Structure formats: C-alpha cells, structure tokens
Amino acid sequence: MPIPFDESRPIFQQIAERIEDDILNGTYAEEDQIISTTQFSRIFQINPATIVKGFGLLVNEDIIYKKRGLGMYVAVGAKEKIMAKRRERFYSDLVVKLLEEAEKLGMTTEDVIQMIQREKEEQRK
C-alpha cells in the first residue's frame, strides 16, 4: 500500500526524513540494520533509485553506513547528529521567522513567550 508523500518536496528527501524519524523515535538504534532498498520499494511502492538517493543523503551526513553485502546500518552518534541538524533547522526556519513576524506586529519577546505558554496550557487540557 503506497504511503502519501508531500508533492511539494522531493520524495528522496522525505525518505531520508522518515528514516531519521525512525532513528529519533527509537525504531532504529545505533548499529541496527535499516530496511533494505528492496523492502522499502515494495512497502512504499517507490522506484528503488529514489530510495537509493534518499539513503545517499543519510550516508553523506554519516547517519547511516553500508556494510558490504549486508545492507545499511545506523551509525554511532546518528541520533545526536539528526537532533543537532533539526534543532538548527527549527531555529532558522521557525524561531527566526516567528520573531520577525512578532516584530512586525509590535510584539515583545515576553508576548511571544506568553503565547507559547498559553498554547502549552491548552495542550494539557
């Protein structure tokens, strides 16, 4: 059964992010073997070349590595690398833009913090 992908972004990037998500949520631990290209292709009904390209992104970032004849494995320190990369992206894509918009609206940092706290309280209910 095919899994829907976001049409606005390359599928190979989304594949890499799905594997990163699996590492972050504990599906794969350091030194675990990840799903093979063939298995991934069958499950998600995607061209194997697209999957190889997604794996390539992760290999280039030292998130996964290949054991010849055995498959792809999660590198030691992969989770920390992913978290550092995503924290930086969170900062640049969200925090910076949030503060720029807040400034346009004449909001202070304290106003933004209060809004965040309000949302956290709503989530607890």
MOPAC internal coordinates of N, CA, C and O (Angstrom, degrees):
PM7 1SCF
backbone

  N    0.0000 0     0.00 0     0.00 0    0    0    0
  C    1.4458 1     0.00 0     0.00 0    1    0    0
  C    1.5239 1   108.38 1     0.00 0    2    1    0
  O    1.2310 1   119.92 1   -55.81 1    3    2    1
  N    1.3224 1   117.75 1   124.19 1    3    2    1
  C    1.4574 1   120.18 1  -178.15 1    5    3    2
  C    1.5273 1   111.98 1   -70.60 1    6    5    3
  O    1.2310 1   121.38 1   -35.84 1    7    6    5
  N    1.3120 1   114.97 1   144.16 1    7    6    5
  C    1.4575 1   121.88 1   177.50 1    9    7    6
  C    1.5245 1   107.29 1   -98.67 1   10    9    7
  O    1.2310 1   119.81 1   -46.99 1   11   10    9
  N    1.3282 1   117.97 1   133.01 1   11   10    9
  C    1.4656 1   118.78 1  -179.10 1   13   11   10
  C    1.5253 1   111.19 1   -68.07 1   14   13   11
  O    1.2310 1   121.37 1   -41.15 1   15   14   13
  N    1.3095 1   114.98 1   138.85 1   15   14   13
  C    1.4493 1   122.14 1   176.21 1   17   15   14
  C    1.5185 1   108.57 1  -115.24 1   18   17   15
  O    1.2310 1   121.05 1   -23.31 1   19   18   17
  N    1.3013 1   115.59 1   156.69 1   19   18   17
  C    1.4573 1   122.87 1   177.50 1   21   19   18
  C    1.5288 1   108.10 1   -72.48 1   22   21   19
  O    1.2310 1   120.61 1   -63.85 1   23   22   21
  N    1.3098 1   116.43 1   116.15 1   23   22   21
  C    1.4631 1   122.00 1  -176.27 1   25   23   22
  C    1.5370 1   113.32 1   -66.23 1   26   25   23
  O    1.2310 1   120.45 1   162.07 1   27   26   25
  N    1.3281 1   116.75 1   -17.93 1   27   26   25
  C    1.4608 1   119.65 1  -175.04 1   29   27   26
  C    1.5380 1   113.17 1   -85.33 1   30   29   27
  O    1.2310 1   120.48 1   173.69 1   31   30   29
  N    1.3457 1   116.69 1    -6.31 1   31   30   29
  C    1.4623 1   120.50 1  -178.38 1   33   31   30
  C    1.5142 1   110.29 1  -130.32 1   34   33   31
  O    1.2310 1   120.05 1   -30.67 1   35   34   33
  N    1.3268 1   117.50 1   149.33 1   35   34   33
  C    1.4703 1   119.61 1   179.06 1   37   35   34
  C    1.5263 1   112.03 1   -58.38 1   38   37   35
  O    1.2310 1   121.04 1   -42.39 1   39   38   37
  N    1.3210 1   115.61 1   137.61 1   39   38   37
  C    1.4575 1   121.64 1  -177.55 1   41   39   38
  C    1.5263 1   111.04 1   -62.35 1   42   41   39
  O    1.2310 1   120.05 1   141.83 1   43   42   41
  N    1.3362 1   117.50 1   -38.17 1   43   42   41
  C    1.4630 1   118.80 1  -178.16 1   45   43   42
  C    1.5276 1   111.75 1   -62.05 1   46   45   43
  O    1.2310 1   120.15 1   146.63 1   47   46   45
  N    1.3291 1   117.32 1   -33.37 1   47   46   45
  C    1.4638 1   120.22 1   176.33 1   49   47   46
  C    1.5332 1   110.37 1   -68.91 1   50   49   47
  O    1.2310 1   120.58 1   141.25 1   51   50   49
  N    1.3158 1   116.49 1   -38.75 1   51   50   49
  C    1.4633 1   120.49 1   179.10 1   53   51   50
  C    1.5252 1   111.25 1   -67.59 1   54   53   51
  O    1.2310 1   120.37 1   145.95 1   55   54   53
  N    1.3264 1   116.91 1   -34.05 1   55   54   53
  C    1.4638 1   120.86 1   176.34 1   57   55   54
  C    1.5213 1   109.22 1   -64.00 1   58   57   55
  O    1.2310 1   120.56 1   133.40 1   59   58   57
  N    1.3296 1   116.53 1   -46.60 1   59   58   57
  C    1.4657 1   120.75 1   178.54 1   61   59   58
  C    1.5322 1   110.33 1   -59.11 1   62   61   59
  O    1.2310 1   120.15 1   137.79 1   63   62   61
  N    1.3220 1   117.32 1   -42.21 1   63   62   61
  C    1.4619 1   120.73 1   179.81 1   65   63   62
  C    1.5261 1   111.78 1   -66.62 1   66   65   63
  O    1.2310 1   119.93 1   144.35 1   67   66   65
  N    1.3207 1   117.73 1   -35.65 1   67   66   65
  C    1.4700 1   120.45 1   178.07 1   69   67   66
  C    1.5267 1   110.42 1   -64.48 1   70   69   67
  O    1.2310 1   120.56 1   139.50 1   71   70   69
  N    1.3189 1   116.53 1   -40.50 1   71   70   69
  C    1.4612 1   119.74 1   178.00 1   73   71   70
  C    1.5310 1   109.43 1   -67.71 1   74   73   71
  O    1.2310 1   120.47 1   137.98 1   75   74   73
  N    1.3253 1   116.70 1   -42.02 1   75   74   73
  C    1.4673 1   119.98 1   175.33 1   77   75   74
  C    1.5251 1   110.59 1   -57.64 1   78   77   75
  O    1.2310 1   120.58 1   135.40 1   79   78   77
  N    1.3322 1   116.49 1   -44.60 1   79   78   77
  C    1.4686 1   120.55 1   178.17 1   81   79   78
  C    1.5263 1   110.50 1   -58.25 1   82   81   79
  O    1.2310 1   120.64 1   137.48 1   83   82   81
  N    1.3243 1   116.38 1   -42.52 1   83   82   81
  C    1.4667 1   120.67 1   179.50 1   85   83   82
  C    1.5313 1   111.30 1   -63.96 1   86   85   83
  O    1.2310 1   120.46 1   145.62 1   87   86   85
  N    1.3122 1   116.73 1   -34.38 1   87   86   85
  C    1.4658 1   120.16 1   176.56 1   89   87   86
  C    1.5299 1   109.35 1   -70.22 1   90   89   87
  O    1.2310 1   120.44 1   135.88 1   91   90   89
  N    1.3160 1   116.77 1   -44.12 1   91   90   89
  C    1.4603 1   120.36 1  -179.20 1   93   91   90
  C    1.5232 1   112.75 1   -64.21 1   94   93   91
  O    1.2310 1   120.40 1   141.28 1   95   94   93
  N    1.3336 1   116.83 1   -38.72 1   95   94   93
  C    1.4747 1   118.63 1  -177.40 1   97   95   94
  C    1.5286 1   113.37 1   -87.98 1   98   97   95
  O    1.2310 1   120.13 1  -176.61 1   99   98   97
  N    1.3291 1   117.35 1     3.39 1   99   98   97
  C    1.4570 1   120.87 1   173.98 1  101   99   98
  C    1.5148 1   115.82 1    90.62 1  102  101   99
  O    1.2310 1   119.90 1  -176.98 1  103  102  101
  N    1.3178 1   117.79 1     3.02 1  103  102  101
  C    1.4663 1   119.66 1   176.04 1  105  103  102
  C    1.5233 1   109.90 1   -60.21 1  106  105  103
  O    1.2310 1   121.09 1   139.31 1  107  106  105
  N    1.3268 1   115.53 1   -40.69 1  107  106  105
  C    1.4674 1   121.82 1   175.40 1  109  107  106
  C    1.5217 1   108.92 1  -119.19 1  110  109  107
  O    1.2310 1   121.15 1   -49.07 1  111  110  109
  N    1.3275 1   115.41 1   130.93 1  111  110  109
  C    1.4659 1   121.31 1   175.19 1  113  111  110
  C    1.5313 1   108.22 1  -102.94 1  114  113  111
  O    1.2310 1   121.11 1    -8.23 1  115  114  113
  N    1.3237 1   115.48 1   171.77 1  115  114  113
  C    1.4589 1   119.84 1   176.48 1  117  115  114
  C    1.5229 1   109.53 1   -54.82 1  118  117  115
  O    1.2310 1   121.42 1   -42.71 1  119  118  117
  N    1.3125 1   114.89 1   137.29 1  119  118  117
  C    1.4693 1   124.04 1   178.94 1  121  119  118
  C    1.5261 1   114.13 1    71.75 1  122  121  119
  O    1.2310 1   119.53 1  -175.10 1  123  122  121
  N    1.3380 1   118.51 1     4.90 1  123  122  121
  C    1.4654 1   120.75 1   172.97 1  125  123  122
  C    1.5228 1   109.71 1   -75.96 1  126  125  123
  O    1.2310 1   121.28 1   -33.37 1  127  126  125
  N    1.3172 1   115.16 1   146.63 1  127  126  125
  C    1.4523 1   120.06 1   173.67 1  129  127  126
  C    1.5225 1   108.14 1   -79.99 1  130  129  127
  O    1.2310 1   120.82 1   -44.42 1  131  130  129
  N    1.3318 1   116.04 1   135.58 1  131  130  129
  C    1.4566 1   118.99 1   177.36 1  133  131  130
  C    1.5209 1   109.45 1   -94.54 1  134  133  131
  O    1.2310 1   121.36 1   -13.43 1  135  134  133
  N    1.2993 1   115.00 1   166.57 1  135  134  133
  C    1.4654 1   122.25 1  -179.47 1  137  135  134
  C    1.5395 1   109.42 1   -55.11 1  138  137  135
  O    1.2310 1   120.58 1   -38.18 1  139  138  137
  N    1.3096 1   116.50 1   141.82 1  139  138  137
  C    1.4646 1   120.59 1  -177.73 1  141  139  138
  C    1.5258 1   111.43 1   -74.86 1  142  141  139
  O    1.2310 1   121.54 1   -17.31 1  143  142  141
  N    1.3108 1   114.66 1   162.69 1  143  142  141
  C    1.4669 1   120.95 1   177.30 1  145  143  142
  C    1.5269 1   110.41 1   -57.23 1  146  145  143
  O    1.2310 1   121.04 1   136.40 1  147  146  145
  N    1.3198 1   115.61 1   -43.60 1  147  146  145
  C    1.4668 1   120.53 1  -179.01 1  149  147  146
  C    1.5243 1   110.81 1   -64.15 1  150  149  147
  O    1.2310 1   120.23 1   133.64 1  151  150  149
  N    1.3290 1   117.17 1   -46.36 1  151  150  149
  C    1.4625 1   120.35 1   179.33 1  153  151  150
  C    1.5293 1   110.36 1   -62.67 1  154  153  151
  O    1.2310 1   120.95 1   134.94 1  155  154  153
  N    1.3193 1   115.78 1   -45.06 1  155  154  153
  C    1.4611 1   121.02 1   179.45 1  157  155  154
  C    1.5270 1   109.86 1   -58.88 1  158  157  155
  O    1.2310 1   120.71 1   135.90 1  159  158  157
  N    1.3190 1   116.25 1   -44.10 1  159  158  157
  C    1.4634 1   122.23 1  -179.67 1  161  159  158
  C    1.5269 1   111.24 1   -60.92 1  162  161  159
  O    1.2310 1   120.59 1   136.97 1  163  162  161
  N    1.3053 1   116.47 1   -43.03 1  163  162  161
  C    1.4708 1   120.52 1  -179.92 1  165  163  162
  C    1.5216 1   111.68 1   -68.19 1  166  165  163
  O    1.2310 1   120.66 1   133.12 1  167  166  165
  N    1.3177 1   116.34 1   -46.88 1  167  166  165
  C    1.4669 1   120.58 1  -176.51 1  169  167  166
  C    1.5214 1   111.34 1   -63.32 1  170  169  167
  O    1.2310 1   120.80 1   132.00 1  171  170  169
  N    1.3361 1   116.08 1   -48.00 1  171  170  169
  C    1.4642 1   120.70 1  -173.45 1  173  171  170
  C    1.5229 1   113.20 1   -95.69 1  174  173  171
  O    1.2310 1   120.72 1   176.57 1  175  174  173
  N    1.3383 1   116.23 1    -3.43 1  175  174  173
  C    1.4655 1   122.45 1  -179.83 1  177  175  174
  C    1.5314 1   110.95 1    52.28 1  178  177  175
  O    1.2310 1   122.11 1  -123.51 1  179  178  177
  N    1.3212 1   113.57 1    56.49 1  179  178  177
  C    1.4609 1   122.29 1  -179.53 1  181  179  178
  C    1.5220 1   108.09 1  -125.60 1  182  181  179
  O    1.2310 1   120.73 1   -30.84 1  183  182  181
  N    1.3039 1   116.20 1   149.16 1  183  182  181
  C    1.4496 1   122.65 1   176.61 1  185  183  182
  C    1.5362 1   109.44 1   -58.11 1  186  185  183
  O    1.2310 1   119.74 1   -50.06 1  187  186  185
  N    1.3332 1   118.11 1   129.94 1  187  186  185
  C    1.4643 1   120.73 1   179.51 1  189  187  186
  C    1.5376 1   113.75 1   -55.71 1  190  189  187
  O    1.2310 1   120.07 1   147.94 1  191  190  189
  N    1.3240 1   117.48 1   -32.06 1  191  190  189
  C    1.4681 1   119.91 1   179.20 1  193  191  190
  C    1.5292 1   111.27 1   -63.25 1  194  193  191
  O    1.2310 1   120.47 1   145.50 1  195  194  193
  N    1.3185 1   116.71 1   -34.50 1  195  194  193
  C    1.4656 1   121.07 1   177.73 1  197  195  194
  C    1.5225 1   109.81 1   -67.15 1  198  197  195
  O    1.2310 1   120.61 1   140.55 1  199  198  197
  N    1.3064 1   116.44 1   -39.45 1  199  198  197
  C    1.4619 1   121.22 1   179.28 1  201  199  198
  C    1.5278 1   110.27 1   -66.95 1  202  201  199
  O    1.2310 1   120.73 1   136.98 1  203  202  201
  N    1.3221 1   116.21 1   -43.02 1  203  202  201
  C    1.4633 1   120.44 1   177.94 1  205  203  202
  C    1.5244 1   110.23 1   -58.97 1  206  205  203
  O    1.2310 1   120.54 1   140.98 1  207  206  205
  N    1.3124 1   116.57 1   -39.02 1  207  206  205
  C    1.4683 1   120.48 1   178.40 1  209  207  206
  C    1.5348 1   110.77 1   -64.90 1  210  209  207
  O    1.2310 1   120.28 1   139.01 1  211  210  209
  N    1.3262 1   117.08 1   -40.99 1  211  210  209
  C    1.4638 1   120.89 1   176.37 1  213  211  210
  C    1.5158 1   111.77 1   -64.20 1  214  213  211
  O    1.2310 1   120.60 1   137.05 1  215  214  213
  N    1.3260 1   116.45 1   -42.95 1  215  214  213
  C    1.4617 1   120.40 1   176.23 1  217  215  214
  C    1.5218 1   109.96 1   -61.57 1  218  217  215
  O    1.2310 1   120.71 1   141.65 1  219  218  217
  N    1.3252 1   116.24 1   -38.35 1  219  218  217
  C    1.4645 1   121.21 1  -179.58 1  221  219  218
  C    1.5235 1   112.09 1   -59.16 1  222  221  219
  O    1.2310 1   120.68 1   140.97 1  223  222  221
  N    1.3267 1   116.31 1   -39.03 1  223  222  221
  C    1.4681 1   119.39 1   176.75 1  225  223  222
  C    1.5183 1   110.80 1   -58.41 1  226  225  223
  O    1.2310 1   121.14 1   135.95 1  227  226  225
  N    1.3336 1   115.42 1   -44.05 1  227  226  225
  C    1.4601 1   120.56 1  -177.76 1  229  227  226
  C    1.5264 1   111.86 1   -71.34 1  230  229  227
  O    1.2310 1   120.21 1   145.59 1  231  230  229
  N    1.3113 1   117.20 1   -34.41 1  231  230  229
  C    1.4653 1   120.70 1   176.04 1  233  231  230
  C    1.5248 1   109.37 1   -64.75 1  234  233  231
  O    1.2310 1   120.39 1   135.82 1  235  234  233
  N    1.3244 1   116.87 1   -44.18 1  235  234  233
  C    1.4668 1   121.18 1  -179.88 1  237  235  234
  C    1.5230 1   112.92 1   -62.45 1  238  237  235
  O    1.2310 1   120.47 1   153.50 1  239  238  237
  N    1.3205 1   116.71 1   -26.50 1  239  238  237
  C    1.4652 1   121.41 1   179.57 1  241  239  238
  C    1.5362 1   111.81 1   -95.78 1  242  241  239
  O    1.2310 1   120.32 1  -173.25 1  243  242  241
  N    1.3226 1   117.00 1     6.75 1  243  242  241
  C    1.4688 1   122.58 1  -178.63 1  245  243  242
  C    1.5294 1   112.56 1    58.83 1  246  245  243
  O    1.2310 1   121.01 1  -144.58 1  247  246  245
  N    1.3224 1   115.67 1    35.42 1  247  246  245
  C    1.4710 1   121.75 1   175.53 1  249  247  246
  C    1.5262 1   109.23 1   -89.70 1  250  249  247
  O    1.2310 1   120.56 1   139.55 1  251  250  249
  N    1.3139 1   116.53 1   -40.45 1  251  250  249
  C    1.4619 1   122.13 1   175.55 1  253  251  250
  C    1.5268 1   107.95 1  -129.71 1  254  253  251
  O    1.2310 1   121.32 1   -16.72 1  255  254  253
  N    1.3209 1   115.08 1   163.28 1  255  254  253
  C    1.4655 1   120.38 1   176.47 1  257  255  254
  C    1.5204 1   108.49 1  -145.12 1  258  257  255
  O    1.2310 1   121.39 1   -19.20 1  259  258  257
  N    1.3265 1   114.94 1   160.80 1  259  258  257
  C    1.4605 1   120.50 1  -177.15 1  261  259  258
  C    1.5216 1   110.46 1  -101.73 1  262  261  259
  O    1.2310 1   121.49 1   -46.41 1  263  262  261
  N    1.3342 1   114.75 1   133.59 1  263  262  261
  C    1.4545 1   121.28 1   169.02 1  265  263  262
  C    1.5206 1   105.37 1  -102.76 1  266  265  263
  O    1.2310 1   120.98 1   -64.28 1  267  266  265
  N    1.3060 1   115.73 1   115.72 1  267  266  265
  C    1.4584 1   120.63 1  -175.02 1  269  267  266
  C    1.5320 1   111.37 1   -52.49 1  270  269  267
  O    1.2310 1   121.71 1   -54.08 1  271  270  269
  N    1.3112 1   114.34 1   125.92 1  271  270  269
  C    1.4576 1   121.25 1   177.86 1  273  271  270
  C    1.5204 1   114.73 1    79.90 1  274  273  271
  O    1.2310 1   119.90 1   174.28 1  275  274  273
  N    1.3298 1   117.79 1    -5.72 1  275  274  273
  C    1.4623 1   120.17 1  -177.39 1  277  275  274
  C    1.5184 1   113.67 1  -115.89 1  278  277  275
  O    1.2310 1   120.03 1   147.45 1  279  278  277
  N    1.3345 1   117.55 1   -32.55 1  279  278  277
  C    1.4570 1   119.91 1   179.36 1  281  279  278
  C    1.5130 1   112.27 1   128.40 1  282  281  279
  O    1.2310 1   121.38 1    17.71 1  283  282  281
  N    1.3149 1   114.96 1  -162.29 1  283  282  281
  C    1.4518 1   122.28 1  -176.64 1  285  283  282
  C    1.5268 1   109.66 1  -102.06 1  286  285  283
  O    1.2310 1   121.24 1   -37.53 1  287  286  285
  N    1.3390 1   115.23 1   142.47 1  287  286  285
  C    1.4538 1   122.38 1  -176.84 1  289  287  286
  C    1.5286 1   110.42 1  -132.18 1  290  289  287
  O    1.2310 1   121.31 1   -26.60 1  291  290  289
  N    1.3167 1   115.11 1   153.40 1  291  290  289
  C    1.4587 1   121.45 1   178.14 1  293  291  290
  C    1.5235 1   108.47 1   -76.60 1  294  293  291
  O    1.2310 1   121.02 1   -50.84 1  295  294  293
  N    1.3210 1   115.66 1   129.16 1  295  294  293
  C    1.4582 1   121.40 1  -179.01 1  297  295  294
  C    1.5279 1   111.19 1   -75.30 1  298  297  295
  O    1.2310 1   121.14 1   -26.58 1  299  298  297
  N    1.3085 1   115.43 1   153.42 1  299  298  297
  C    1.4632 1   120.99 1   173.38 1  301  299  298
  C    1.5298 1   107.58 1   -64.25 1  302  301  299
  O    1.2310 1   120.55 1   -47.22 1  303  302  301
  N    1.3185 1   116.55 1   132.78 1  303  302  301
  C    1.4639 1   121.68 1  -179.55 1  305  303  302
  C    1.5198 1   114.46 1    83.31 1  306  305  303
  O    1.2310 1   120.32 1  -174.12 1  307  306  305
  N    1.3244 1   116.99 1     5.88 1  307  306  305
  C    1.4727 1   120.81 1  -177.08 1  309  307  306
  C    1.5230 1   111.91 1   -60.48 1  310  309  307
  O    1.2310 1   120.45 1   135.92 1  311  310  309
  N    1.3160 1   116.75 1   -44.08 1  311  310  309
  C    1.4699 1   120.28 1  -176.87 1  313  311  310
  C    1.5257 1   110.39 1   -61.06 1  314  313  311
  O    1.2310 1   120.23 1   136.80 1  315  314  313
  N    1.3088 1   117.16 1   -43.20 1  315  314  313
  C    1.4623 1   121.24 1   179.92 1  317  315  314
  C    1.5292 1   110.95 1   -64.88 1  318  317  315
  O    1.2310 1   120.33 1   140.57 1  319  318  317
  N    1.3320 1   116.97 1   -39.43 1  319  318  317
  C    1.4719 1   120.93 1   178.80 1  321  319  318
  C    1.5262 1   110.47 1   -64.22 1  322  321  319
  O    1.2310 1   120.81 1   136.71 1  323  322  321
  N    1.3237 1   116.06 1   -43.29 1  323  322  321
  C    1.4646 1   120.28 1   179.71 1  325  323  322
  C    1.5275 1   110.07 1   -63.68 1  326  325  323
  O    1.2310 1   120.87 1   134.23 1  327  326  325
  N    1.3309 1   115.94 1   -45.77 1  327  326  325
  C    1.4621 1   119.59 1  -179.46 1  329  327  326
  C    1.5275 1   111.18 1   -61.77 1  330  329  327
  O    1.2310 1   119.91 1   137.68 1  331  330  329
  N    1.3197 1   117.78 1   -42.32 1  331  330  329
  C    1.4664 1   120.83 1   179.34 1  333  331  330
  C    1.5245 1   110.39 1   -63.28 1  334  333  331
  O    1.2310 1   120.56 1   135.75 1  335  334  333
  N    1.3259 1   116.54 1   -44.25 1  335  334  333
  C    1.4671 1   121.09 1  -179.98 1  337  335  334
  C    1.5232 1   110.81 1   -63.12 1  338  337  335
  O    1.2310 1   120.45 1   135.31 1  339  338  337
  N    1.3252 1   116.74 1   -44.69 1  339  338  337
  C    1.4625 1   120.42 1  -177.65 1  341  339  338
  C    1.5292 1   112.12 1   -72.55 1  342  341  339
  O    1.2310 1   120.25 1   147.44 1  343  342  341
  N    1.3145 1   117.13 1   -32.56 1  343  342  341
  C    1.4693 1   118.85 1   174.99 1  345  343  342
  C    1.5207 1   110.69 1   -64.08 1  346  345  343
  O    1.2310 1   120.52 1   138.08 1  347  346  345
  N    1.3120 1   116.61 1   -41.92 1  347  346  345
  C    1.4581 1   120.19 1   178.04 1  349  347  346
  C    1.5289 1   110.38 1   -63.92 1  350  349  347
  O    1.2310 1   120.47 1   137.78 1  351  350  349
  N    1.3321 1   116.71 1   -42.22 1  351  350  349
  C    1.4661 1   120.76 1   178.04 1  353  351  350
  C    1.5291 1   110.62 1   -65.72 1  354  353  351
  O    1.2310 1   120.07 1   140.90 1  355  354  353
  N    1.3255 1   117.47 1   -39.10 1  355  354  353
  C    1.4644 1   122.43 1   176.48 1  357  355  354
  C    1.5255 1   109.54 1   -58.77 1  358  357  355
  O    1.2310 1   121.30 1   134.00 1  359  358  357
  N    1.3214 1   115.12 1   -46.00 1  359  358  357
  C    1.4639 1   119.90 1   179.73 1  361  359  358
  C    1.5304 1   110.96 1   -62.35 1  362  361  359
  O    1.2310 1   120.48 1   126.96 1  363  362  361
  N    1.3233 1   116.68 1   -53.04 1  363  362  361
  C    1.4662 1   119.43 1  -174.17 1  365  363  362
  C    1.5296 1   113.00 1   -71.83 1  366  365  363
  O    1.2310 1   120.21 1   142.26 1  367  366  365
  N    1.3181 1   117.20 1   -37.74 1  367  366  365
  C    1.4687 1   119.98 1  -176.84 1  369  367  366
  C    1.5256 1   113.46 1   -84.19 1  370  369  367
  O    1.2310 1   119.97 1   149.62 1  371  370  369
  N    1.3165 1   117.66 1   -30.38 1  371  370  369
  C    1.4558 1   119.59 1  -173.30 1  373  371  370
  C    1.5202 1   113.77 1  -114.84 1  374  373  371
  O    1.2310 1   120.20 1   126.56 1  375  374  373
  N    1.3107 1   117.22 1   -53.44 1  375  374  373
  C    1.4617 1   119.77 1  -174.94 1  377  375  374
  C    1.5241 1   111.11 1   -64.56 1  378  377  375
  O    1.2310 1   120.38 1   131.69 1  379  378  377
  N    1.3091 1   116.87 1   -48.31 1  379  378  377
  C    1.4678 1   119.90 1  -179.03 1  381  379  378
  C    1.5268 1   110.47 1   -60.21 1  382  381  379
  O    1.2310 1   120.57 1   133.94 1  383  382  381
  N    1.3176 1   116.52 1   -46.06 1  383  382  381
  C    1.4698 1   120.10 1  -179.72 1  385  383  382
  C    1.5242 1   111.60 1   -66.84 1  386  385  383
  O    1.2310 1   120.24 1   142.58 1  387  386  385
  N    1.3235 1   117.14 1   -37.42 1  387  386  385
  C    1.4576 1   121.66 1   177.10 1  389  387  386
  C    1.5290 1   110.17 1   -59.69 1  390  389  387
  O    1.2310 1   120.72 1   132.76 1  391  390  389
  N    1.3172 1   116.24 1   -47.24 1  391  390  389
  C    1.4587 1   119.68 1  -178.47 1  393  391  390
  C    1.5271 1   112.38 1   -69.89 1  394  393  391
  O    1.2310 1   120.44 1   145.66 1  395  394  393
  N    1.3271 1   116.77 1   -34.34 1  395  394  393
  C    1.4681 1   119.70 1   175.64 1  397  395  394
  C    1.5292 1   110.34 1   -63.06 1  398  397  395
  O    1.2310 1   120.38 1   136.23 1  399  398  397
  N    1.3240 1   116.88 1   -43.77 1  399  398  397
  C    1.4656 1   121.31 1   179.40 1  401  399  398
  C    1.5250 1   110.34 1   -66.92 1  402  401  399
  O    1.2310 1   120.50 1   139.04 1  403  402  401
  N    1.3234 1   116.64 1   -40.96 1  403  402  401
  C    1.4667 1   120.75 1   178.44 1  405  403  402
  C    1.5281 1   110.15 1   -60.13 1  406  405  403
  O    1.2310 1   120.62 1   139.00 1  407  406  405
  N    1.3113 1   116.43 1   -41.00 1  407  406  405
  C    1.4677 1   119.86 1   179.17 1  409  407  406
  C    1.5294 1   110.88 1   -63.63 1  410  409  407
  O    1.2310 1   120.37 1   138.75 1  411  410  409
  N    1.3163 1   116.90 1   -41.25 1  411  410  409
  C    1.4662 1   120.80 1   177.80 1  413  411  410
  C    1.5296 1   110.93 1   -60.12 1  414  413  411
  O    1.2310 1   120.83 1   146.86 1  415  414  413
  N    1.3383 1   116.02 1   -33.14 1  415  414  413
  C    1.4638 1   121.40 1  -178.16 1  417  415  414
  C    1.5237 1   112.41 1   -88.81 1  418  417  415
  O    1.2310 1   120.93 1  -178.80 1  419  418  417
  N    1.3242 1   115.82 1     1.20 1  419  418  417
  C    1.4569 1   119.83 1   179.01 1  421  419  418
  C    1.5180 1   113.50 1    74.68 1  422  421  419
  O    1.2310 1   120.68 1  -156.80 1  423  422  421
  N    1.3168 1   116.30 1    23.20 1  423  422  421
  C    1.4672 1   120.96 1  -179.21 1  425  423  422
  C    1.5211 1   110.40 1   -89.21 1  426  425  423
  O    1.2310 1   120.98 1   -33.63 1  427  426  425
  N    1.3147 1   115.74 1   146.37 1  427  426  425
  C    1.4557 1   121.05 1   175.06 1  429  427  426
  C    1.5260 1   109.43 1   -89.84 1  430  429  427
  O    1.2310 1   121.14 1   -10.92 1  431  430  429
  N    1.3120 1   115.43 1   169.08 1  431  430  429
  C    1.4623 1   120.31 1   175.19 1  433  431  430
  C    1.5187 1   110.06 1   -59.86 1  434  433  431
  O    1.2310 1   120.80 1   141.24 1  435  434  433
  N    1.3124 1   116.07 1   -38.76 1  435  434  433
  C    1.4659 1   120.48 1   178.69 1  437  435  434
  C    1.5267 1   111.36 1   -62.88 1  438  437  435
  O    1.2310 1   119.99 1   141.89 1  439  438  437
  N    1.3317 1   117.63 1   -38.11 1  439  438  437
  C    1.4702 1   121.23 1   176.77 1  441  439  438
  C    1.5247 1   110.14 1   -60.55 1  442  441  439
  O    1.2310 1   120.56 1   136.09 1  443  442  441
  N    1.3177 1   116.54 1   -43.91 1  443  442  441
  C    1.4626 1   121.30 1  -179.43 1  445  443  442
  C    1.5305 1   109.78 1   -64.79 1  446  445  443
  O    1.2310 1   120.51 1   136.34 1  447  446  445
  N    1.3157 1   116.63 1   -43.66 1  447  446  445
  C    1.4659 1   120.84 1   179.05 1  449  447  446
  C    1.5235 1   110.37 1   -61.00 1  450  449  447
  O    1.2310 1   120.28 1   137.34 1  451  450  449
  N    1.3212 1   117.06 1   -42.66 1  451  450  449
  C    1.4671 1   120.39 1   178.69 1  453  451  450
  C    1.5218 1   111.46 1   -62.19 1  454  453  451
  O    1.2310 1   120.47 1   140.70 1  455  454  453
  N    1.3232 1   116.71 1   -39.30 1  455  454  453
  C    1.4667 1   119.77 1   178.19 1  457  455  454
  C    1.5304 1   110.96 1   -64.63 1  458  457  455
  O    1.2310 1   120.81 1   139.11 1  459  458  457
  N    1.3155 1   116.05 1   -40.89 1  459  458  457
  C    1.4647 1   120.37 1   178.58 1  461  459  458
  C    1.5258 1   109.52 1   -64.06 1  462  461  459
  O    1.2310 1   120.53 1   134.92 1  463  462  461
  N    1.3174 1   116.59 1   -45.08 1  463  462  461
  C    1.4660 1   120.42 1   178.56 1  465  463  462
  C    1.5271 1   111.09 1   -61.82 1  466  465  463
  O    1.2310 1   120.38 1   140.07 1  467  466  465
  N    1.3207 1   116.88 1   -39.93 1  467  466  465
  C    1.4618 1   120.50 1   178.37 1  469  467  466
  C    1.5256 1   110.44 1   -60.99 1  470  469  467
  O    1.2310 1   120.46 1   136.55 1  471  470  469
  N    1.3244 1   116.72 1   -43.45 1  471  470  469
  C    1.4597 1   120.42 1   179.44 1  473  471  470
  C    1.5272 1   110.93 1   -65.19 1  474  473  471
  O    1.2310 1   119.86 1   139.23 1  475  474  473
  N    1.3201 1   117.87 1   -40.77 1  475  474  473
  C    1.4587 1   120.61 1   177.91 1  477  475  474
  C    1.5241 1   111.14 1   -60.80 1  478  477  475
  O    1.2310 1   120.67 1   139.90 1  479  478  477
  N    1.3342 1   116.32 1   -40.10 1  479  478  477
  C    1.4685 1   120.51 1   178.06 1  481  479  478
  C    1.5283 1   110.65 1   -64.92 1  482  481  479
  O    1.2310 1   120.40 1   139.57 1  483  482  481
  N    1.3297 1   116.83 1   -40.43 1  483  482  481
  C    1.4648 1   120.87 1   177.89 1  485  483  482
  C    1.5194 1   111.30 1   -62.65 1  486  485  483
  O    1.2310 1   120.62 1   142.00 1  487  486  485
  N    1.3150 1   116.43 1   -38.00 1  487  486  485
  C    1.4656 1   120.25 1   179.88 1  489  487  486
  C    1.5165 1   112.18 1   -66.82 1  490  489  487
  O    1.2310 1   120.51 1   149.87 1  491  490  489
  N    1.3195 1   116.62 1   -30.13 1  491  490  489
  C    1.4679 1   121.10 1  -179.32 1  493  491  490
  C    1.5195 1   112.19 1   -72.12 1  494  493  491
  O    1.2310 1   120.23 1   157.34 1  495  494  493
  N    1.3308 1   117.16 1   -22.66 1  495  494  493
  C    1.4695 1   121.15 1  -176.85 1  497  495  494
  C    1.4992 1   112.45 1   -73.41 1  498  497  495
  O    1.2310 1   120.10 1   180.00 1  499  498  497

